[in-house]
Amino acid sequence: MDSTSTPPSTARVALKYGLLTGLAMIILYMIMNLSGLAFSANRGVGLFNSFATLFLIPCIGIVLAIKDFKSQNSGFMSYGQGLGLGSLVGGVTGAVSSAFTTLYNAFIDPTAISRTLDIQRQAMEDQNMDDAQIDQALAITEKMLAPSVAIPVTILMLIFFCFIYSLVISAIMKKEQNELQV
């Protein structure tokens, strides 16, 4: 990159990879729902889904975004640019995936939340919790699944996790441009 050209926009790269990462999360969500695995009481399935949606897919999105940014910036990226890029990817991913999930639960499969709550009820009954505890826990869960709570919480959670992941990924992938290279 010569001194007259401008560096690429982290926002533009983050938007592109946030949308792609959100799409990957939607595809996983659809696979889990259409296969019935989302409503399985199997702990392994739940752990895999959590690992994929909270770690694997976002990390892949961040790495791809950083690679693309660096390729547009003559191989250079500062640590701060990487942190910002990863956090923005998380925000866009959270917005896309939570909006889709809300629309899916409202219009495509309105029974999804009640089936999830039924599975949680059964798991709590299996742990010998009393009915008052179960009802209280499910009331809290139902409030957390309401769109007015779920959307902002999902966005903030993904921004936070992606920021944490970006701390490490950016440290590994950064390549500062020193004064002599300009």
OpenMM code with the backbone's topology and positions (N, CA, C; nanometers):
from openmm import Vec3, app, unit

residues = "MET ASP SER THR SER THR PRO PRO SER THR ALA ARG VAL ALA LEU LYS TYR GLY LEU LEU THR GLY LEU ALA MET ILE ILE LEU TYR MET ILE MET ASN LEU SER GLY LEU ALA PHE SER ALA ASN ARG GLY VAL GLY LEU PHE ASN SER PHE ALA THR LEU PHE LEU ILE PRO CYS ILE GLY ILE VAL LEU ALA ILE LYS ASP PHE LYS SER GLN ASN SER GLY PHE MET SER TYR GLY GLN GLY LEU GLY LEU GLY SER LEU VAL GLY GLY VAL THR GLY ALA VAL SER SER ALA PHE THR THR LEU TYR ASN ALA PHE ILE ASP PRO THR ALA ILE SER ARG THR LEU ASP ILE GLN ARG GLN ALA MET GLU ASP GLN ASN MET ASP ASP ALA GLN ILE ASP GLN ALA LEU ALA ILE THR GLU LYS MET LEU ALA PRO SER VAL ALA ILE PRO VAL THR ILE LEU MET LEU ILE PHE PHE CYS PHE ILE TYR SER LEU VAL ILE SER ALA ILE MET LYS LYS GLU GLN ASN GLU LEU GLN VAL".split()
positions = [
    Vec3(0.0846, -0.1177, 0.0000),
    Vec3(0.0000, 0.0000, 0.0000),
    Vec3(0.0885, 0.1231, 0.0000),
    Vec3(0.0694, 0.2142, -0.0944),
    Vec3(0.1500, 0.3350, -0.0946),
    Vec3(0.0895, 0.4392, -0.0006),
    Vec3(0.1631, 0.5465, 0.0204),
    Vec3(0.1224, 0.6451, 0.1191),
    Vec3(-0.0013, 0.7241, 0.0775),
    Vec3(-0.0410, 0.7202, -0.0496),
    Vec3(-0.1572, 0.7947, -0.0944),
    Vec3(-0.2864, 0.7145, -0.0849),
    Vec3(-0.2780, 0.5837, -0.0765),
    Vec3(-0.4002, 0.5040, -0.0690),
    Vec3(-0.4494, 0.4960, 0.0749),
    Vec3(-0.5792, 0.4790, 0.0874),
    Vec3(-0.6385, 0.4731, 0.2204),
    Vec3(-0.6548, 0.3275, 0.2619),
    Vec3(-0.6434, 0.3030, 0.3917),
    Vec3(-0.6614, 0.1655, 0.4373),
    Vec3(-0.8070, 0.1230, 0.4205),
    Vec3(-0.8305, -0.0069, 0.4125),
    Vec3(-0.9684, -0.0547, 0.3974),
    Vec3(-1.0499, -0.0216, 0.5230),
    Vec3(-1.1779, -0.0171, 0.5064),
    Vec3(-1.2682, 0.0118, 0.6172),
    Vec3(-1.2915, -0.1142, 0.7001),
    Vec3(-1.2619, -0.1064, 0.8299),
    Vec3(-1.2901, -0.2219, 0.9161),
    Vec3(-1.4399, -0.2462, 0.9224),
    Vec3(-1.5193, -0.1393, 0.9157),
    Vec3(-1.6651, -0.1548, 0.9222),
    Vec3(-1.7184, -0.2333, 0.8023),
    Vec3(-1.6652, -0.2037, 0.6838),
    Vec3(-1.7118, -0.2732, 0.5634),
    Vec3(-1.6744, -0.4216, 0.5691),
    Vec3(-1.5520, -0.4509, 0.6107),
    Vec3(-1.5078, -0.5903, 0.6222),
    Vec3(-1.5886, -0.6612, 0.7316),
    Vec3(-1.6107, -0.5928, 0.8429),
    Vec3(-1.6866, -0.6517, 0.9538),
    Vec3(-1.8304, -0.6794, 0.9128),
    Vec3(-1.8903, -0.5897, 0.8366),
    Vec3(-2.0273, -0.6108, 0.7902),
    Vec3(-2.0351, -0.7362, 0.7031),
    Vec3(-1.9420, -0.7468, 0.6097),
    Vec3(-1.9390, -0.8631, 0.5192),
    Vec3(-1.9260, -0.9926, 0.5989),
    Vec3(-1.8286, -0.9993, 0.6887),
    Vec3(-1.8048, -1.1243, 0.7613),
    Vec3(-1.9022, -1.1445, 0.8770),
    Vec3(-1.9592, -1.0363, 0.9278),
    Vec3(-2.0658, -1.0499, 1.0267),
    Vec3(-2.1892, -1.1123, 0.9639),
    Vec3(-2.2222, -1.0680, 0.8415),
    Vec3(-2.3354, -1.1263, 0.7706),
    Vec3(-2.3101, -1.2735, 0.7380),
    Vec3(-2.1884, -1.3048, 0.6914),
    Vec3(-2.1555, -1.4442, 0.6593),
    Vec3(-2.1553, -1.5319, 0.7841),
    Vec3(-2.1020, -1.4794, 0.8935),
    Vec3(-2.0986, -1.5555, 1.0181),
    Vec3(-2.2403, -1.5727, 1.0726),
    Vec3(-2.3211, -1.4682, 1.0626),
    Vec3(-2.4615, -1.4795, 1.1025),
    Vec3(-2.5344, -1.5830, 1.0188),
    Vec3(-2.5056, -1.5858, 0.8892),
    Vec3(-2.5662, -1.6855, 0.8012),
    Vec3(-2.5242, -1.8266, 0.8431),
    Vec3(-2.3989, -1.8447, 0.8771),
    Vec3(-2.3522, -1.9765, 0.9237),
    Vec3(-2.4255, -2.0173, 1.0514),
    Vec3(-2.4486, -1.9218, 1.1404),
    Vec3(-2.5209, -1.9532, 1.2639),
    Vec3(-2.6672, -1.9861, 1.2348),
    Vec3(-2.7264, -1.9177, 1.1370),
    Vec3(-2.8641, -1.9481, 1.0972),
    Vec3(-2.8722, -2.0886, 1.0393),
    Vec3(-2.7758, -2.1247, 0.9561),
    Vec3(-2.7748, -2.2595, 0.8969),
    Vec3(-2.7651, -2.3649, 1.0069),
    Vec3(-2.6763, -2.3446, 1.1036),
    Vec3(-2.6666, -2.4396, 1.2148),
    Vec3(-2.7981, -2.4451, 1.2916),
    Vec3(-2.8589, -2.3307, 1.3174),
    Vec3(-2.9867, -2.3250, 1.3887),
    Vec3(-3.0940, -2.4038, 1.3135),
    Vec3(-3.0995, -2.3858, 1.1818),
    Vec3(-3.1982, -2.4574, 1.1008),
    Vec3(-3.1721, -2.6072, 1.1005),
    Vec3(-3.0467, -2.6468, 1.0897),
    Vec3(-3.0137, -2.7897, 1.0936),
    Vec3(-3.0566, -2.8491, 1.2266),
    Vec3(-3.0241, -2.7788, 1.3355),
    Vec3(-3.0601, -2.8290, 1.4683),
    Vec3(-3.2122, -2.8393, 1.4841),
    Vec3(-3.2856, -2.7409, 1.4344),
    Vec3(-3.4311, -2.7424, 1.4483),
    Vec3(-3.4979, -2.8427, 1.3566),
    Vec3(-3.4586, -2.8450, 1.2302),
    Vec3(-3.5232, -2.9344, 1.1347),
    Vec3(-3.4926, -3.0816, 1.1624),
    Vec3(-3.3758, -3.1085, 1.2196),
    Vec3(-3.3410, -3.2469, 1.2524),
    Vec3(-3.3990, -3.2899, 1.3866),
    Vec3(-3.4504, -3.1944, 1.4624),
    Vec3(-3.5041, -3.2253, 1.5948),
    Vec3(-3.3984, -3.2253, 1.7034),
    Vec3(-3.2738, -3.2053, 1.6668),
    Vec3(-3.1660, -3.2081, 1.7658),
    Vec3(-3.1751, -3.0926, 1.8647),
    Vec3(-3.2344, -2.9810, 1.8231),
    Vec3(-3.2479, -2.8663, 1.9131),
    Vec3(-3.3385, -2.8992, 2.0303),
    Vec3(-3.4232, -2.9989, 2.0126),
    Vec3(-3.5182, -3.0356, 2.1169),
    Vec3(-3.4821, -3.1686, 2.1818),
    Vec3(-3.3573, -3.2050, 2.1693),
    Vec3(-3.3066, -3.3278, 2.2290),
    Vec3(-3.2591, -3.2987, 2.3708),
    Vec3(-3.2811, -3.3937, 2.4578),
    Vec3(-3.2345, -3.3791, 2.5956),
    Vec3(-3.0892, -3.4259, 2.6082),
    Vec3(-3.0288, -3.4674, 2.4984),
    Vec3(-2.8912, -3.5167, 2.4992),
    Vec3(-2.7945, -3.4022, 2.5302),
    Vec3(-2.7188, -3.4172, 2.6377),
    Vec3(-2.6246, -3.3135, 2.6794),
    Vec3(-2.5137, -3.2902, 2.5760),
    Vec3(-2.4696, -3.3951, 2.5096),
    Vec3(-2.3643, -3.3820, 2.4090),
    Vec3(-2.4069, -3.2936, 2.2937),
    Vec3(-2.5299, -3.3084, 2.2505),
    Vec3(-2.5827, -3.2261, 2.1419),
    Vec3(-2.5884, -3.0805, 2.1860),
    Vec3(-2.6343, -3.0584, 2.3076),
    Vec3(-2.6406, -2.9223, 2.3607),
    Vec3(-2.5028, -2.8591, 2.3730),
    Vec3(-2.4060, -2.9377, 2.4184),
    Vec3(-2.2696, -2.8861, 2.4307),
    Vec3(-2.2097, -2.8539, 2.2944),
    Vec3(-2.2330, -2.9409, 2.1972),
    Vec3(-2.1835, -2.9147, 2.0613),
    Vec3(-2.2448, -2.7866, 2.0066),
    Vec3(-2.3769, -2.7716, 2.0225),
    Vec3(-2.4454, -2.6528, 1.9712),
    Vec3(-2.3911, -2.5265, 2.0383),
    Vec3(-2.3719, -2.5306, 2.1676),
    Vec3(-2.3171, -2.4151, 2.2397),
    Vec3(-2.1744, -2.3849, 2.1945),
    Vec3(-2.0922, -2.4886, 2.1812),
    Vec3(-1.9535, -2.4712, 2.1367),
    Vec3(-1.9487, -2.4093, 1.9977),
    Vec3(-2.0321, -2.4608, 1.9075),
    Vec3(-2.0314, -2.4110, 1.7699),
    Vec3(-2.0807, -2.2672, 1.7614),
    Vec3(-2.1881, -2.2339, 1.8332),
    Vec3(-2.2466, -2.1007, 1.8192),
    Vec3(-2.1750, -1.9947, 1.9021),
    Vec3(-2.1127, -2.0335, 2.0109),
    Vec3(-2.0474, -1.9343, 2.0964),
    Vec3(-1.8960, -1.9275, 2.0780),
    Vec3(-1.8369, -2.0265, 2.0110),
    Vec3(-1.6919, -2.0242, 1.9950),
    Vec3(-1.6482, -2.0503, 1.8501),
    Vec3(-1.6789, -2.1659, 1.7985),
    Vec3(-1.6240, -2.2091, 1.6701),
    Vec3(-1.6622, -2.1166, 1.5543),
    Vec3(-1.7904, -2.0965, 1.5315),
    Vec3(-1.8347, -2.0144, 1.4185),
    Vec3(-1.7866, -1.8697, 1.4321),
    Vec3(-1.8014, -1.8056, 1.5505),
    Vec3(-1.7495, -1.6682, 1.5615),
    Vec3(-1.5985, -1.6586, 1.5393),
    Vec3(-1.5215, -1.7533, 1.5912),
    Vec3(-1.3758, -1.7487, 1.5720),
    Vec3(-1.3382, -1.7622, 1.4253),
    Vec3(-1.4052, -1.8506, 1.3548),
    Vec3(-1.3785, -1.8664, 1.2114),
    Vec3(-1.4128, -1.7370, 1.1385),
    Vec3(-1.5259, -1.6750, 1.1731),
    Vec3(-1.5647, -1.5482, 1.1112),
    Vec3(-1.4615, -1.4389, 1.1356),
    Vec3(-1.4097, -1.4321, 1.2584),
    Vec3(-1.3097, -1.3299, 1.2921),
    Vec3(-1.1802, -1.3534, 1.2149),
    Vec3(-1.1344, -1.4778, 1.2107),
    Vec3(-1.0104, -1.5094, 1.1391),
    Vec3(-1.0245, -1.4752, 0.9909),
    Vec3(-1.1369, -1.5112, 0.9299),
    Vec3(-1.1574, -1.4802, 0.7882),
    Vec3(-1.1652, -1.3300, 0.7646),
    Vec3(-1.2298, -1.2577, 0.8551),
    Vec3(-1.2391, -1.1117, 0.8421),
    Vec3(-1.1010, -1.0481, 0.8511),
    Vec3(-1.0199, -1.0941, 0.9463),
    Vec3(-0.8850, -1.0387, 0.9619),
    Vec3(-0.7994, -1.0703, 0.8394),
    Vec3(-0.8096, -1.1923, 0.7883),
    Vec3(-0.7339, -1.2273, 0.6673),
    Vec3(-0.7735, -1.1380, 0.5498),
    Vec3(-0.9034, -1.1155, 0.5342),
    Vec3(-0.9506, -1.0308, 0.4254),
    Vec3(-0.9017, -0.8867, 0.4448),
    Vec3(-0.9129, -0.8358, 0.5661),
    Vec3(-0.8663, -0.6996, 0.5945),
    Vec3(-0.7179, -0.6860, 0.5631),
    Vec3(-0.6392, -0.7820, 0.6086),
    Vec3(-0.4952, -0.7762, 0.5836),
    Vec3(-0.4640, -0.7836, 0.4345),
    Vec3(-0.5376, -0.8665, 0.3609),
    Vec3(-0.5111, -0.8767, 0.2170),
    Vec3(-0.5429, -0.7459, 0.1452),
    Vec3(-0.6393, -0.6697, 0.1959),
    Vec3(-0.6731, -0.5395, 0.1382),
    Vec3(-0.5784, -0.4291, 0.1865),
    Vec3(-0.5000, -0.4589, 0.2885),
    Vec3(-0.4139, -0.3580, 0.3502),
    Vec3(-0.2662, -0.3954, 0.3384),
    Vec3(-0.2300, -0.4546, 0.2287),
    Vec3(-0.0913, -0.4941, 0.2005),
    Vec3(-0.0323, -0.5841, 0.3086),
    Vec3(-0.1149, -0.6669, 0.3708),
    Vec3(-0.0679, -0.7613, 0.4722),
    Vec3(-0.0562, -0.7043, 0.6118),
    Vec3(-0.0971, -0.5801, 0.6319),
    Vec3(-0.0812, -0.5159, 0.7620),
    Vec3(-0.2143, -0.5030, 0.8355),
    Vec3(-0.2050, -0.5116, 0.9681),
    Vec3(-0.3183, -0.4876, 1.0559),
    Vec3(-0.2646, -0.4617, 1.1953),
    Vec3(-0.3108, -0.3547, 1.2569),
    Vec3(-0.2692, -0.3271, 1.3944),
    Vec3(-0.3536, -0.4104, 1.4903),
    Vec3(-0.3054, -0.4199, 1.6107),
    Vec3(-0.3779, -0.4933, 1.7144),
    Vec3(-0.5153, -0.4300, 1.7369),
    Vec3(-0.5213, -0.2983, 1.7432),
    Vec3(-0.6472, -0.2271, 1.7635),
    Vec3(-0.7460, -0.2492, 1.6501),
    Vec3(-0.6961, -0.2514, 1.5272),
    Vec3(-0.7835, -0.2787, 1.4136),
    Vec3(-0.8434, -0.4187, 1.4247),
    Vec3(-0.7628, -0.5145, 1.4671),
    Vec3(-0.8120, -0.6512, 1.4845),
    Vec3(-0.9173, -0.6603, 1.5932),
    Vec3(-0.8948, -0.5902, 1.7047),
    Vec3(-0.9939, -0.5896, 1.8130),
    Vec3(-1.1253, -0.5281, 1.7666),
    Vec3(-1.1155, -0.4157, 1.6985),
    Vec3(-1.2358, -0.3503, 1.6482),
    Vec3(-1.3084, -0.4353, 1.5461),
    Vec3(-1.2329, -0.4939, 1.4571),
    Vec3(-1.2897, -0.5787, 1.3537),
    Vec3(-1.3638, -0.6970, 1.4146),
    Vec3(-1.3003, -0.7656, 1.5084),
    Vec3(-1.3631, -0.8809, 1.5723),
    Vec3(-1.4880, -0.8435, 1.6495),
    Vec3(-1.4843, -0.7307, 1.7192),
    Vec3(-1.6013, -0.6856, 1.7956),
    Vec3(-1.7169, -0.6489, 1.7029),
    Vec3(-1.6851, -0.5818, 1.5924),
    Vec3(-1.7894, -0.5468, 1.4954),
    Vec3(-1.8485, -0.6714, 1.4299),
    Vec3(-1.7649, -0.7688, 1.3991),
    Vec3(-1.8156, -0.8956, 1.3450),
    Vec3(-1.9148, -0.9565, 1.4442),
    Vec3(-1.8810, -0.9538, 1.5729),
    Vec3(-1.9706, -1.0069, 1.6752),
    Vec3(-2.1027, -0.9331, 1.6807),
    Vec3(-2.0989, -0.8006, 1.6708),
    Vec3(-2.2217, -0.7227, 1.6739),
    Vec3(-2.3138, -0.7519, 1.5566),
    Vec3(-2.2555, -0.7575, 1.4376),
    Vec3(-2.3363, -0.7861, 1.3182),
    Vec3(-2.3895, -0.9289, 1.3241),
    Vec3(-2.3051, -1.0220, 1.3645),
    Vec3(-2.3471, -1.1617, 1.3773),
    Vec3(-2.4621, -1.1738, 1.4757),
    Vec3(-2.4492, -1.1081, 1.5900),
    Vec3(-2.5548, -1.1124, 1.6912),
    Vec3(-2.6854, -1.0548, 1.6409),
    Vec3(-2.6767, -0.9423, 1.5687),
    Vec3(-2.7980, -0.8794, 1.5156),
    Vec3(-2.8666, -0.9706, 1.4135),
    Vec3(-2.7880, -1.0273, 1.3228),
    Vec3(-2.8446, -1.1130, 1.2183),
    Vec3(-2.9047, -1.2400, 1.2776),
    Vec3(-2.8283, -1.3087, 1.3614),
    Vec3(-2.8759, -1.4367, 1.4142),
    Vec3(-2.9931, -1.4191, 1.5106),
    Vec3(-2.9907, -1.3148, 1.5943),
    Vec3(-3.1018, -1.2965, 1.6876),
    Vec3(-3.2286, -1.2506, 1.6160),
    Vec3(-3.2146, -1.1674, 1.5131),
    Vec3(-3.3315, -1.1256, 1.4357),
    Vec3(-3.3944, -1.2459, 1.3660),
    Vec3(-3.3106, -1.3303, 1.3061),
    Vec3(-3.3639, -1.4489, 1.2400),
    Vec3(-3.4319, -1.5415, 1.3402),
    Vec3(-3.3681, -1.5666, 1.4528),
    Vec3(-3.4249, -1.6566, 1.5531),
    Vec3(-3.5605, -1.6046, 1.6009),
    Vec3(-3.5688, -1.4757, 1.6224),
    Vec3(-3.6952, -1.4160, 1.6662),
    Vec3(-3.8037, -1.4346, 1.5600),
    Vec3(-3.7707, -1.4063, 1.4347),
    Vec3(-3.8676, -1.4241, 1.3264),
    Vec3(-3.9061, -1.5712, 1.3102),
    Vec3(-3.8074, -1.6593, 1.3208),
    Vec3(-3.8336, -1.8024, 1.3092),
    Vec3(-3.9311, -1.8480, 1.4180),
    Vec3(-3.9027, -1.8077, 1.5412),
    Vec3(-3.9877, -1.8499, 1.6531),
    Vec3(-4.1262, -1.7859, 1.6484),
    Vec3(-4.1381, -1.6699, 1.5879),
    Vec3(-4.2669, -1.6022, 1.5811),
    Vec3(-4.3532, -1.6520, 1.4649),
    Vec3(-4.2903, -1.6778, 1.3494),
    Vec3(-4.3697, -1.7049, 1.2297),
    Vec3(-4.3529, -1.8454, 1.1717),
    Vec3(-4.2354, -1.9021, 1.1779),
    Vec3(-4.2122, -2.0316, 1.1147),
    Vec3(-4.2447, -2.1460, 1.2100),
    Vec3(-4.1957, -2.1382, 1.3327),
    Vec3(-4.2213, -2.2441, 1.4303),
    Vec3(-4.2534, -2.1832, 1.5667),
    Vec3(-4.3778, -2.1378, 1.5840),
    Vec3(-4.4145, -2.0751, 1.7109),
    Vec3(-4.4120, -2.1711, 1.8300),
    Vec3(-4.4002, -2.3013, 1.8050),
    Vec3(-4.3962, -2.3981, 1.9150),
    Vec3(-4.2540, -2.4231, 1.9665),
    Vec3(-4.1555, -2.3648, 1.9013),
    Vec3(-4.0159, -2.3927, 1.9379),
    Vec3(-3.9856, -2.3554, 2.0827),
    Vec3(-4.0322, -2.2405, 2.1268),
    Vec3(-4.0028, -2.1974, 2.2638),
    Vec3(-4.0729, -2.2881, 2.3640),
    Vec3(-4.1979, -2.3230, 2.3378),
    Vec3(-4.2685, -2.4101, 2.4327),
    Vec3(-4.2049, -2.5489, 2.4388),
    Vec3(-4.1556, -2.5987, 2.3247),
    Vec3(-4.0865, -2.7288, 2.3270),
    Vec3(-3.9560, -2.7203, 2.4052),
    Vec3(-3.8849, -2.6087, 2.3901),
    Vec3(-3.7619, -2.5889, 2.4666),
    Vec3(-3.7920, -2.5847, 2.6163),
    Vec3(-3.8971, -2.5129, 2.6537),
    Vec3(-3.9354, -2.5044, 2.7945),
    Vec3(-3.9793, -2.6407, 2.8487),
    Vec3(-4.0470, -2.7210, 2.7653),
    Vec3(-4.0871, -2.8559, 2.8074),
    Vec3(-3.9650, -2.9438, 2.8358),
    Vec3(-3.8634, -2.9323, 2.7510),
    Vec3(-3.7403, -3.0099, 2.7723),
    Vec3(-3.6715, -2.9654, 2.9007),
    Vec3(-3.6677, -2.8362, 2.9237),
    Vec3(-3.6063, -2.7861, 3.0463),
    Vec3(-3.6858, -2.8311, 3.1691),
    Vec3(-3.8189, -2.8292, 3.1599),
    Vec3(-3.9023, -2.8766, 3.2709),
    Vec3(-3.8691, -3.0223, 3.3032),
    Vec3(-3.8618, -3.1040, 3.1982),
    Vec3(-3.8333, -3.2460, 3.2199),
    Vec3(-3.6960, -3.2656, 3.2838),
    Vec3(-3.5967, -3.1906, 3.2386),
    Vec3(-3.4622, -3.2012, 3.2954),
    Vec3(-3.4622, -3.1612, 3.4426),
    Vec3(-3.5387, -3.0585, 3.4777),
    Vec3(-3.5449, -3.0153, 3.6180),
    Vec3(-3.6218, -3.1159, 3.7031),
    Vec3(-3.7246, -3.1760, 3.6456),
    Vec3(-3.7978, -3.2802, 3.7175),
    Vec3(-3.7077, -3.4007, 3.7420),
    Vec3(-3.6238, -3.4331, 3.6438),
    Vec3(-3.5296, -3.5445, 3.6584),
    Vec3(-3.4273, -3.5173, 3.7685),
    Vec3(-3.4035, -3.3888, 3.7988),
    Vec3(-3.3114, -3.3506, 3.9064),
    Vec3(-3.3844, -3.3378, 4.0404),
    Vec3(-3.5098, -3.3794, 4.0424),
    Vec3(-3.5932, -3.3777, 4.1631),
    Vec3(-3.6153, -3.2379, 4.2204),
    Vec3(-3.6228, -3.1388, 4.1347),
    Vec3(-3.6571, -3.0041, 4.1803),
    Vec3(-3.8069, -3.0005, 4.2081),
    Vec3(-3.8478, -2.9186, 4.3050),
    Vec3(-3.9912, -2.9108, 4.3337),
    Vec3(-4.0598, -2.8186, 4.2332),
    Vec3(-4.1919, -2.8283, 4.2266),
    Vec3(-4.2687, -2.7554, 4.1252),
    Vec3(-4.2513, -2.6042, 4.1348),
    Vec3(-4.2408, -2.5508, 4.2549),
    Vec3(-4.2242, -2.4058, 4.2709),
    Vec3(-4.0914, -2.3595, 4.2105),
    Vec3(-3.9838, -2.4354, 4.2340),
    Vec3(-3.8535, -2.4008, 4.1772),
    Vec3(-3.8569, -2.4094, 4.0246),
    Vec3(-3.9202, -2.5144, 3.9741),
    Vec3(-3.9289, -2.5341, 3.8292),
    Vec3(-4.0069, -2.4201, 3.7653),
    Vec3(-4.1213, -2.3862, 3.8226),
    Vec3(-4.2035, -2.2780, 3.7675),
    Vec3(-4.1286, -2.1454, 3.7689),
    Vec3(-4.0558, -2.1194, 3.8765),
    Vec3(-3.9792, -1.9950, 3.8868),
    Vec3(-3.8686, -1.9913, 3.7809),
    Vec3(-3.7957, -2.1021, 3.7656),
    Vec3(-3.6877, -2.1085, 3.6668),
    Vec3(-3.7413, -2.0930, 3.5248),
    Vec3(-3.8534, -2.1581, 3.4958),
    Vec3(-3.9108, -2.1491, 3.3618),
    Vec3(-3.9679, -2.0101, 3.3330),
    Vec3(-4.0193, -1.9427, 3.4348),
    Vec3(-4.0695, -1.8059, 3.4162),
    Vec3(-3.9545, -1.7127, 3.3792),
    Vec3(-3.8410, -1.7307, 3.4448),
    Vec3(-3.7237, -1.6493, 3.4130),
    Vec3(-3.6746, -1.6798, 3.2720),
    Vec3(-3.6687, -1.8078, 3.2378),
    Vec3(-3.6241, -1.8486, 3.1048),
    Vec3(-3.7159, -1.7917, 2.9974),
    Vec3(-3.8467, -1.7972, 3.0217),
    Vec3(-3.9424, -1.7459, 2.9241),
    Vec3(-3.9249, -1.5950, 2.9041),
    Vec3(-3.8976, -1.5219, 3.0116),
    Vec3(-3.8727, -1.3782, 2.9991),
    Vec3(-3.7453, -1.3525, 2.9192),
    Vec3(-3.6430, -1.4356, 2.9406),
    Vec3(-3.5161, -1.4185, 2.8685),
    Vec3(-3.5305, -1.4497, 2.7192),
    Vec3(-3.6289, -1.5328, 2.6838),
    Vec3(-3.6507, -1.5684, 2.5437),
    Vec3(-3.7393, -1.4691, 2.4702),
    Vec3(-3.7978, -1.3737, 2.5415),
    Vec3(-3.8788, -1.2705, 2.4769),
    Vec3(-3.7889, -1.1860, 2.3869),
    Vec3(-3.8361, -1.1487, 2.2684),
    Vec3(-3.7532, -1.0711, 2.1752),
    Vec3(-3.6950, -0.9434, 2.2347),
    Vec3(-3.7696, -0.8761, 2.3207),
    Vec3(-3.7210, -0.7501, 2.3779),
    Vec3(-3.5986, -0.7706, 2.4667),
    Vec3(-3.5791, -0.8917, 2.5144),
    Vec3(-3.4617, -0.9242, 2.5955),
    Vec3(-3.3607, -1.0031, 2.5128),
    Vec3(-3.4091, -1.1021, 2.4385),
    Vec3(-3.3193, -1.1936, 2.3668),
    Vec3(-3.2330, -1.1236, 2.2626),
    Vec3(-3.2905, -1.0302, 2.1878),
    Vec3(-3.2138, -0.9653, 2.0816),
    Vec3(-3.0981, -0.8830, 2.1381),
    Vec3(-3.1228, -0.7879, 2.2299),
    Vec3(-3.0079, -0.7108, 2.2803),
    Vec3(-2.9087, -0.7953, 2.3596),
    Vec3(-2.9580, -0.8945, 2.4329),
    Vec3(-2.8669, -0.9799, 2.5100),
    Vec3(-2.7782, -1.0599, 2.4154),
    Vec3(-2.8354, -1.1130, 2.3090),
    Vec3(-2.7572, -1.1901, 2.2117),
    Vec3(-2.6518, -1.1020, 2.1445),
    Vec3(-2.6901, -0.9825, 2.1051),
    Vec3(-2.5950, -0.8916, 2.0405),
    Vec3(-2.4807, -0.8575, 2.1359),
    Vec3(-2.5150, -0.8184, 2.2584),
    Vec3(-2.4114, -0.7823, 2.3560),
    Vec3(-2.3226, -0.9013, 2.3908),
    Vec3(-2.3835, -1.0186, 2.4031),
    Vec3(-2.3069, -1.1386, 2.4360),
    Vec3(-2.2067, -1.1713, 2.3243),
    Vec3(-2.2509, -1.1626, 2.1999),
    Vec3(-2.1588, -1.1929, 2.0898),
    Vec3(-2.0513, -1.0856, 2.0753),
    Vec3(-2.0850, -0.9600, 2.0992),
    Vec3(-1.9814, -0.8561, 2.0978),
    Vec3(-1.8770, -0.8868, 2.2045),
    Vec3(-1.9234, -0.9213, 2.3242),
    Vec3(-1.8318, -0.9508, 2.4347),
    Vec3(-1.7431, -1.0708, 2.4021),
    Vec3(-1.8044, -1.1825, 2.3612),
    Vec3(-1.7254, -1.3021, 2.3315),
    Vec3(-1.6293, -1.2773, 2.2154),
    Vec3(-1.6770, -1.2098, 2.1111),
    Vec3(-1.5898, -1.1835, 1.9958),
    Vec3(-1.4767, -1.0882, 2.0325),
    Vec3(-1.5018, -0.9950, 2.1233),
    Vec3(-1.3937, -0.9088, 2.1715),
    Vec3(-1.2883, -0.9924, 2.2426),
    Vec3(-1.3325, -1.0844, 2.3285),
    Vec3(-1.2387, -1.1719, 2.4009),
    Vec3(-1.1591, -1.2574, 2.3022),
    Vec3(-1.2281, -1.3172, 2.2055),
    Vec3(-1.1582, -1.3989, 2.1064),
    Vec3(-1.0608, -1.3135, 2.0257),
    Vec3(-1.1022, -1.1905, 1.9941),
    Vec3(-1.0174, -1.1006, 1.9150),
    Vec3(-0.8917, -1.0589, 1.9898),
    Vec3(-0.8977, -1.0573, 2.1227),
    Vec3(-0.7771, -1.0270, 2.1997),
    Vec3(-0.6650, -1.1235, 2.1631),
    Vec3(-0.7007, -1.2508, 2.1508),
    Vec3(-0.6014, -1.3543, 2.1194),
    Vec3(-0.5735, -1.3595, 1.9689),
    Vec3(-0.6806, -1.3638, 1.8900),
    Vec3(-0.6637, -1.3781, 1.7448),
    Vec3(-0.5859, -1.2598, 1.6876),
    Vec3(-0.6164, -1.1389, 1.7321),
    Vec3(-0.5461, -1.0201, 1.6820),
    Vec3(-0.3998, -1.0190, 1.7228),
    Vec3(-0.3723, -1.0670, 1.8434),
    Vec3(-0.2327, -1.0733, 1.8883),
    Vec3(-0.1524, -1.1687, 1.8007),
    Vec3(-0.2151, -1.2763, 1.7586),
    Vec3(-0.1475, -1.3750, 1.6748),
    Vec3(-0.1331, -1.3255, 1.5311),
    Vec3(-0.2381, -1.2605, 1.4783),
    Vec3(-0.2418, -1.2271, 1.3356),
    Vec3(-0.1974, -1.0851, 1.3026),
    Vec3(-0.1693, -1.0022, 1.4024),
    Vec3(-0.1339, -0.8630, 1.3731),
    Vec3(-0.0001, -0.8554, 1.2994),
    Vec3(0.0107, -0.7530, 1.2213),
    Vec3(0.1369, -0.7201, 1.1557),
    Vec3(0.1385, -0.5692, 1.1414),
    Vec3(0.2111, -0.5066, 1.2317),
    Vec3(0.2174, -0.3598, 1.2354),
    Vec3(0.3021, -0.3097, 1.1189),
    Vec3(0.2640, -0.1953, 1.0688),
    Vec3(0.3387, -0.1298, 0.9626),
    Vec3(0.4245, -0.0219, 1.0286),
    Vec3(0.5567, -0.0363, 1.0218),
    Vec3(0.6419, 0.0637, 1.0851),
    Vec3(0.6672, 0.1801, 0.9907),
    Vec3(0.7288, 0.2822, 1.0437),
    Vec3(0.7513, 0.4065, 0.9692),
    Vec3(0.8289, 0.3846, 0.8393),
    Vec3(0.9226, 0.2909, 0.8381),
    Vec3(1.0065, 0.2697, 0.7209),
    Vec3(0.9316, 0.2001, 0.6071),
    Vec3(0.8231, 0.1314, 0.6396),
    Vec3(0.7488, 0.0568, 0.5386),
    Vec3(0.6446, 0.1411, 0.4673),
    Vec3(0.6235, 0.2620, 0.5098),
    Vec3(0.5186, 0.3469, 0.4500),
    Vec3(0.5580, 0.3952, 0.3154),
] * unit.nanometer
topology = app.Topology()
chain = topology.addChain("A")
for resn in residues:
    res = topology.addResidue(resn, chain)
    for name in ("N", "CA", "C"):
        topology.addAtom(name, app.Element.getBySymbol(name[0]), res)
